Amino acid sequence: MATPLADTLQSTLDGLVIGPPLYDPTANLPNMVVYPLFPKAPLPAEPPHVITLSQGLRRGVRLSDTGVISQVHVDNPLSTTILVSESEILVGPTQLRCVQFSCLVPPGRRASLPVNCVEAGQPTVYKAEFTDSVACPWHLRAFKLEQLARHGQSHQHRIWDRIKEYLQHTGTVSSTQDVSAIYDHFGDDVDSLSQLFPLRSGQVGCICAVGQDLFVEIFGDPEILEDRYECVLRSALVEAVAHPTREVIPGASVRTLLPELVEACHSSKVVQNRSLRDAGRTQVFAAGGIAGSGLVAGGILVHLSAHKRCWGFGRPFSEQLGDLETDRRLREGELEDLFHRLERDYAPRRKRYRSYLKGLQPTTSRTLESAAYVEDGEDETVDTAPRPLPLNPALHRFFLELFRR
């Protein structure tokens, strides 16, 4: 019997510690503070045998448009598992799609990924290949998570309406209603401000306080966050830039978020990708102003993403600056030994992981045209019936004589 998400999440969060806050001391970005998350226990010596979708695309993994708005084919010819993260935007010479929920694609597997369209004005191009993945703004991610948790699916027409309103509200122009156009509009500011929030060795997640919202993302391994961190940060930072305010949620509310996540996911529901049902399980939840999803495999949390609305609880950044500085100094001192240990343990592990990545090559030279995909919603079955045996010679001769008459 599978362990409930709440139990897995409780065990995971008990093993994490919130690090020193990261913010802009000059107050040029007064509506965003990032709280990194670190594992308390020593890191295992061996790195994971899992890679991100972006790494996979550079090493032979192929994504193709099915011509169906809600499905994209994936072909993983590698000898490693691919993590496809919730709300990754798939980019190619066809209609942009956004992954509905996190899933794992095992080695050598062909399957279908559940997606939503995030570019209403662009037609699909059958068999066109997606070549990259980019960040999705948290405004849309939060909406999709809540839709999944409350209705078991994210309705496509509501997503298009939300994107249209979002682009209009932020003054972003896109002839095809492409949600990622927000990064073209605010990209320079997002790129320059991202330097305020560096990644630290061994970090596995972060909580981003943006205005009156809290965004949290946690991965099972620091190597995965390291590859995804730019997208994690951009997803939140673009909201801070696109919706400028002088307020942000105070640290006291951030420190109570992790236990609130456990409480919220007690009423979670499973969202199923039948073509990948044997490779982990994703559960979605919504309660107490929180909406999120967690991917669990082998009793281990692989990826968690969640959003909490804290409307009415923001305080002026200028009033919190002194508390933030004090908190930063205290946390740096309290966690000094942990940071030294993480740096020491992560360096050789990271080196082994990079060597592992370099050695990954496609195990076959198959093509998409010859692939036998398992559609989401179909059962994947293996024909294990025995091959028929030939008739014995006497019986064979009997039937030959019978048909000759």
C-alpha positions as CSV (number, residue, x, y, z in Angstrom):
1,M,0.0,0.0,0.0
2,A,1.4,3.4,-1.0
3,T,2.3,5.8,1.8
4,P,0.0,8.8,2.0
5,L,1.6,12.0,0.7
6,A,1.1,13.7,4.1
7,D,3.4,11.1,5.7
8,T,6.0,11.3,3.0
9,L,5.9,15.1,3.1
10,Q,6.1,15.2,6.9
11,S,9.2,12.9,6.9
12,T,10.8,15.1,4.1
13,L,10.1,18.4,5.8
14,D,11.3,17.2,9.2
15,G,14.7,16.7,7.5
16,L,14.9,20.3,6.1
17,V,16.0,23.5,7.6
18,I,15.2,27.1,6.4
19,G,18.3,29.0,5.6
20,P,19.2,32.7,5.8
21,P,16.8,35.0,3.9
22,L,18.0,36.5,0.6
23,Y,16.8,39.9,-0.4
24,D,17.8,43.2,-2.0
25,P,19.3,45.4,0.8
26,T,19.0,48.5,-1.4
27,A,15.2,48.0,-1.6
28,N,15.2,48.2,-5.4
29,L,13.2,45.0,-5.2
30,P,11.1,45.4,-2.1
31,N,8.5,42.7,-2.8
32,M,10.6,39.5,-2.9
33,V,12.5,37.5,-0.3
34,V,13.9,34.0,-0.9
35,Y,14.4,31.5,1.9
36,P,16.6,28.5,0.8
37,L,16.0,25.0,2.1
38,F,18.7,22.6,3.1
39,P,18.9,19.0,4.2
40,K,19.9,18.4,7.9
41,A,21.3,14.9,7.4
42,P,24.6,14.2,5.6
43,L,24.2,13.8,1.8
44,P,24.6,10.2,0.5
45,A,27.9,9.7,-1.3
46,E,26.2,8.5,-4.5
47,P,24.3,11.0,-6.7
48,P,20.9,10.2,-8.1
49,H,20.4,8.3,-11.4
50,V,17.8,10.8,-12.5
51,I,18.2,13.8,-14.8
52,T,16.0,16.7,-15.7
53,L,14.1,17.1,-19.0
54,S,16.4,19.8,-20.2
55,Q,19.4,17.6,-19.6
56,G,17.6,14.8,-21.4
57,L,16.8,16.9,-24.4
58,R,20.5,17.6,-24.9
59,R,21.3,13.9,-24.7
60,G,18.8,12.3,-27.1
61,V,15.4,12.4,-25.4
62,R,12.8,13.5,-27.9
63,L,9.4,15.2,-27.5
64,S,7.0,15.4,-30.4
65,D,3.6,17.0,-31.0
66,T,0.8,14.5,-31.3
67,G,-1.6,17.0,-32.9
68,V,-3.7,16.5,-29.8
69,I,-3.8,19.6,-27.6
70,S,-3.5,17.7,-24.3
71,Q,-0.8,15.2,-25.2
72,V,2.9,15.2,-26.2
73,H,4.9,12.1,-27.0
74,V,8.1,11.5,-25.1
75,D,10.8,9.0,-26.2
76,N,13.6,8.3,-23.6
77,P,16.3,6.2,-25.2
78,L,18.7,6.8,-22.3
79,S,19.6,4.4,-19.5
80,T,18.4,6.9,-16.9
81,T,15.1,8.2,-15.6
82,I,13.9,11.6,-16.7
83,L,12.1,14.0,-14.3
84,V,9.6,16.1,-16.1
85,S,8.6,18.9,-13.7
86,E,5.2,20.4,-13.2
87,S,4.5,23.3,-15.5
88,E,7.7,23.1,-17.6
89,I,6.9,25.0,-20.9
90,L,7.8,22.9,-23.9
91,V,9.2,25.0,-26.7
92,G,9.4,24.1,-30.4
93,P,8.1,25.0,-33.9
94,T,4.6,24.3,-32.8
95,Q,2.0,25.4,-30.2
96,L,3.7,25.8,-26.8
97,R,2.6,23.3,-24.2
98,C,2.9,23.3,-20.4
99,V,3.3,20.0,-18.4
100,Q,0.2,19.4,-16.2
101,F,2.0,17.6,-13.3
102,S,5.4,16.2,-12.5
103,C,6.2,12.7,-13.7
104,L,9.1,10.3,-14.2
105,V,10.0,8.7,-17.5
106,P,11.9,5.5,-16.9
107,P,14.9,4.4,-19.0
108,G,14.0,3.2,-22.6
109,R,10.3,4.3,-22.2
110,R,8.0,5.8,-24.8
111,A,4.9,7.4,-23.4
112,S,2.6,10.4,-23.5
113,L,2.8,13.4,-21.3
114,P,-0.3,15.3,-20.2
115,V,0.0,18.9,-21.1
116,N,-2.0,22.1,-21.5
117,C,-1.7,24.6,-24.4
118,V,-0.3,28.0,-23.3
119,E,-0.3,29.6,-26.8
120,A,-3.9,29.8,-28.0
121,G,-3.1,31.6,-31.2
122,Q,-0.6,29.1,-32.5
123,P,-1.8,25.9,-34.3
124,T,-0.3,22.5,-33.6
125,V,2.2,21.0,-36.0
126,Y,1.9,17.2,-36.1
127,K,5.2,15.4,-35.3
128,A,7.0,18.7,-34.8
129,E,9.7,18.3,-32.1
130,F,10.0,20.3,-28.9
131,T,13.7,21.2,-28.4
132,D,13.8,23.1,-25.1
133,S,11.9,23.7,-21.8
134,V,11.5,27.1,-20.1
135,A,10.0,28.4,-16.9
136,C,6.3,29.0,-16.4
137,P,5.3,32.1,-14.4
138,W,3.9,31.3,-11.0
139,H,0.7,33.2,-11.7
140,L,-0.4,30.5,-14.1
141,R,1.2,27.6,-12.1
142,A,-0.8,28.5,-9.0
143,F,-4.0,28.6,-11.1
144,K,-3.3,25.2,-12.7
145,L,-2.5,23.6,-9.4
146,E,-5.7,24.8,-7.9
147,Q,-7.7,23.6,-10.9
148,L,-6.1,20.1,-10.7
149,A,-6.6,19.8,-7.0
150,R,-10.3,20.9,-7.0
151,H,-11.5,19.4,-10.3
152,G,-9.0,16.6,-11.1
153,Q,-8.1,18.4,-14.3
154,S,-7.1,21.9,-15.5
155,H,-9.7,23.1,-18.0
156,Q,-8.1,24.4,-21.2
157,H,-10.5,27.3,-21.9
158,R,-10.0,28.6,-18.4
159,I,-6.2,28.5,-18.8
160,W,-6.5,30.5,-22.1
161,D,-8.7,33.0,-20.3
162,R,-6.3,33.3,-17.4
163,I,-3.3,33.8,-19.8
164,K,-5.2,36.5,-21.8
165,E,-6.0,38.4,-18.6
166,Y,-2.4,38.0,-17.3
167,L,-0.8,39.4,-20.4
168,Q,-3.2,42.3,-20.5
169,H,-2.7,43.1,-16.8
170,T,1.1,43.1,-17.2
171,G,1.1,45.1,-20.4
172,T,2.6,42.2,-22.3
173,V,1.9,41.9,-26.1
174,S,1.8,38.5,-27.8
175,S,0.0,38.0,-31.1
176,T,-0.4,34.3,-30.3
177,Q,-1.3,34.7,-26.5
178,D,2.0,33.1,-25.6
179,V,2.4,33.1,-21.8
180,S,6.2,32.9,-22.0
181,A,6.2,36.3,-23.7
182,I,6.2,37.7,-20.1
183,Y,9.9,36.9,-20.0
184,D,10.6,38.8,-23.2
185,H,8.8,41.8,-21.7
186,F,10.5,41.8,-18.3
187,G,13.5,39.6,-19.2
188,D,16.3,42.3,-18.6
189,D,15.0,43.1,-15.1
190,V,14.6,39.4,-14.3
191,D,18.1,38.5,-15.4
192,S,19.8,41.4,-13.5
193,L,17.9,40.8,-10.3
194,S,18.5,37.1,-10.3
195,Q,22.0,37.7,-9.0
196,L,20.5,38.7,-5.6
197,F,19.5,35.0,-5.0
198,P,22.5,32.7,-5.5
199,L,22.2,28.9,-5.1
200,R,24.2,27.3,-2.3
201,S,25.9,23.9,-2.2
202,G,23.5,21.1,-1.1
203,Q,20.4,23.3,-1.4
204,V,17.3,21.3,-2.3
205,G,14.6,23.9,-2.4
206,C,13.4,27.4,-1.6
207,I,10.4,29.4,-0.4
208,C,9.9,32.6,-2.4
209,A,7.9,35.4,-0.7
210,V,6.6,37.6,-3.5
211,G,4.2,40.4,-2.5
212,Q,1.4,38.6,-0.7
213,D,2.1,35.1,-2.1
214,L,4.4,32.3,-1.0
215,F,5.8,29.9,-3.6
216,V,7.6,26.8,-2.6
217,E,9.6,24.2,-4.6
218,I,11.5,21.2,-3.3
219,F,13.4,18.5,-5.0
220,G,14.7,15.2,-3.7
221,D,18.3,15.9,-4.7
222,P,20.4,19.0,-4.9
223,E,21.7,18.1,-8.3
224,I,18.2,18.4,-9.7
225,L,17.6,21.8,-8.1
226,E,21.0,23.0,-9.4
227,D,19.8,22.3,-13.0
228,R,16.3,23.6,-12.4
229,Y,17.2,26.6,-10.2
230,E,17.2,29.2,-12.9
231,C,13.6,28.2,-13.9
232,V,12.6,28.0,-10.2
233,L,13.9,31.5,-9.6
234,R,12.6,33.1,-12.9
235,S,9.1,31.6,-12.2
236,A,8.8,33.6,-9.0
237,L,11.0,36.6,-9.9
238,V,8.9,37.5,-13.0
239,E,5.9,37.9,-10.7
240,A,7.8,40.3,-8.4
241,V,8.8,42.4,-11.4
242,A,5.5,42.3,-13.2
243,H,3.5,43.2,-10.1
244,P,5.6,45.7,-8.3
245,T,4.6,46.5,-4.7
246,R,6.4,47.8,-1.5
247,E,5.1,44.9,0.6
248,V,6.2,41.3,1.2
249,I,5.1,38.5,3.5
250,P,7.1,38.6,6.8
251,G,9.4,35.8,7.9
252,A,7.1,34.6,10.7
253,S,4.5,33.5,8.1
254,V,7.3,31.7,6.1
255,R,8.4,29.7,9.0
256,T,4.9,28.3,9.6
257,L,4.4,27.3,5.9
258,L,6.0,23.9,6.0
259,P,3.7,22.4,8.6
260,E,0.8,24.0,6.9
261,L,1.7,22.1,3.7
262,V,1.5,18.8,5.5
263,E,-1.9,19.7,6.9
264,A,-3.2,20.8,3.5
265,C,-2.1,17.6,1.7
266,H,-4.1,15.3,4.1
267,S,-7.0,15.6,1.6
268,S,-4.9,15.0,-1.6
269,K,-6.0,13.2,-4.7
270,V,-4.0,11.2,-7.2
271,V,-3.7,12.5,-10.8
272,Q,-2.9,9.6,-13.1
273,N,-0.7,9.3,-16.2
274,R,-1.6,5.7,-17.1
275,S,1.3,5.3,-19.5
276,L,3.7,6.1,-16.6
277,R,1.7,4.7,-13.7
278,D,4.5,2.4,-12.6
279,A,7.0,5.3,-12.3
280,G,5.9,7.2,-9.2
281,R,2.7,8.8,-8.2
282,T,1.6,12.5,-8.2
283,Q,-0.9,13.8,-5.7
284,V,-2.5,17.2,-5.7
285,F,-4.1,19.1,-2.9
286,A,-5.8,22.4,-2.0
287,A,-6.8,23.6,1.5
288,G,-6.4,26.7,3.7
289,G,-5.4,28.9,0.8
290,I,-2.7,26.4,-0.3
291,A,-2.6,24.5,-3.6
292,G,0.2,22.1,-4.5
293,S,1.3,18.8,-6.0
294,G,3.9,16.2,-4.9
295,L,5.5,13.5,-6.9
296,V,6.6,10.4,-4.8
297,A,8.5,7.4,-6.0
298,G,9.7,4.5,-3.8
299,G,8.4,6.3,-0.7
300,I,10.7,9.3,-1.5
301,L,9.5,12.8,-2.4
302,V,10.9,13.6,-5.8
303,H,9.4,17.0,-6.4
304,L,7.0,19.3,-4.6
305,S,5.5,22.6,-5.8
306,A,3.0,24.7,-3.9
307,H,1.5,28.1,-3.6
308,K,-0.1,29.9,-0.6
309,R,-2.2,33.0,-0.9
310,C,-1.5,35.4,2.0
311,W,-3.6,38.3,0.9
312,G,-3.8,41.0,3.6
313,F,-0.8,39.7,5.5
314,G,2.0,41.6,3.6
315,R,4.0,44.3,5.4
316,P,6.1,47.1,4.0
317,F,9.6,45.9,3.2
318,S,11.1,49.0,4.8
319,E,9.7,48.0,8.1
320,Q,11.1,44.5,7.8
321,L,14.6,45.3,6.6
322,G,16.1,45.4,10.1
323,D,14.5,42.0,11.1
324,L,15.7,40.5,7.8
325,E,19.3,41.6,8.5
326,T,19.1,40.2,12.0
327,D,17.6,36.9,10.8
328,R,20.3,36.6,8.1
329,R,23.1,37.0,10.6
330,L,21.7,34.6,13.1
331,R,20.9,31.9,10.6
332,E,24.4,32.2,9.0
333,G,25.9,31.7,12.4
334,E,23.6,28.9,13.5
335,L,24.0,27.0,10.3
336,E,27.7,27.6,9.7
337,D,28.7,24.0,10.5
338,L,25.9,22.6,8.2
339,F,27.0,24.8,5.3
340,H,30.7,23.7,5.7
341,R,29.6,20.0,5.7
342,L,27.3,20.4,2.7
343,E,30.1,22.1,0.7
344,R,32.5,19.3,1.7
345,D,30.0,16.5,0.9
346,Y,28.5,18.0,-2.2
347,A,31.6,18.7,-4.1
348,P,32.7,15.1,-4.8
349,R,29.1,14.0,-5.2
350,R,28.5,16.7,-7.8
351,K,31.7,15.7,-9.6
352,R,30.5,12.1,-9.8
353,Y,27.1,13.3,-11.1
354,R,28.7,15.3,-13.9
355,S,30.7,12.3,-14.9
356,Y,27.5,10.3,-14.9
357,L,25.9,12.8,-17.2
358,K,28.8,12.8,-19.6
359,G,28.5,9.0,-20.0
360,L,24.9,9.0,-20.9
361,Q,24.2,8.0,-24.5
362,P,21.1,6.8,-26.3
363,T,20.9,3.0,-26.0
364,T,19.2,2.6,-29.4
365,S,19.0,4.4,-32.7
366,R,15.2,4.2,-32.9
367,T,13.2,7.0,-34.5
368,L,9.9,8.5,-33.5
369,E,8.3,7.2,-36.6
370,S,8.9,3.6,-35.5
371,A,8.0,4.2,-31.9
372,A,5.1,2.3,-30.3
373,Y,3.7,4.9,-27.9
374,V,1.4,4.2,-25.1
375,E,-1.3,6.8,-25.1
376,D,-2.4,8.3,-21.8
377,G,-5.6,6.5,-21.0
378,E,-4.6,3.3,-22.6
379,D,-3.3,0.2,-20.8
380,E,0.2,-0.8,-21.5
381,T,0.2,-4.6,-21.9
382,V,2.8,-7.1,-22.9
383,D,1.9,-10.1,-25.1
384,T,3.1,-13.0,-23.1
385,A,1.1,-15.7,-24.9
386,P,3.2,-18.7,-26.0
387,R,4.0,-19.1,-29.7
388,P,1.9,-21.7,-31.5
389,L,3.6,-25.1,-32.0
390,P,3.5,-26.9,-35.4
391,L,1.1,-29.8,-35.9
392,N,2.6,-33.3,-35.6
393,P,3.4,-34.9,-39.1
394,A,0.5,-37.4,-39.0
395,L,-2.1,-34.8,-38.1
396,H,-0.6,-32.4,-40.7
397,R,-1.1,-35.1,-43.4
398,F,-4.7,-35.8,-42.3
399,F,-5.7,-32.1,-42.8
400,L,-3.9,-31.9,-46.2
401,E,-5.9,-34.9,-47.4
402,L,-9.1,-33.5,-46.0
403,F,-8.8,-30.2,-47.8
404,R,-7.7,-31.8,-51.1
405,R,-11.1,-33.6,-51.2
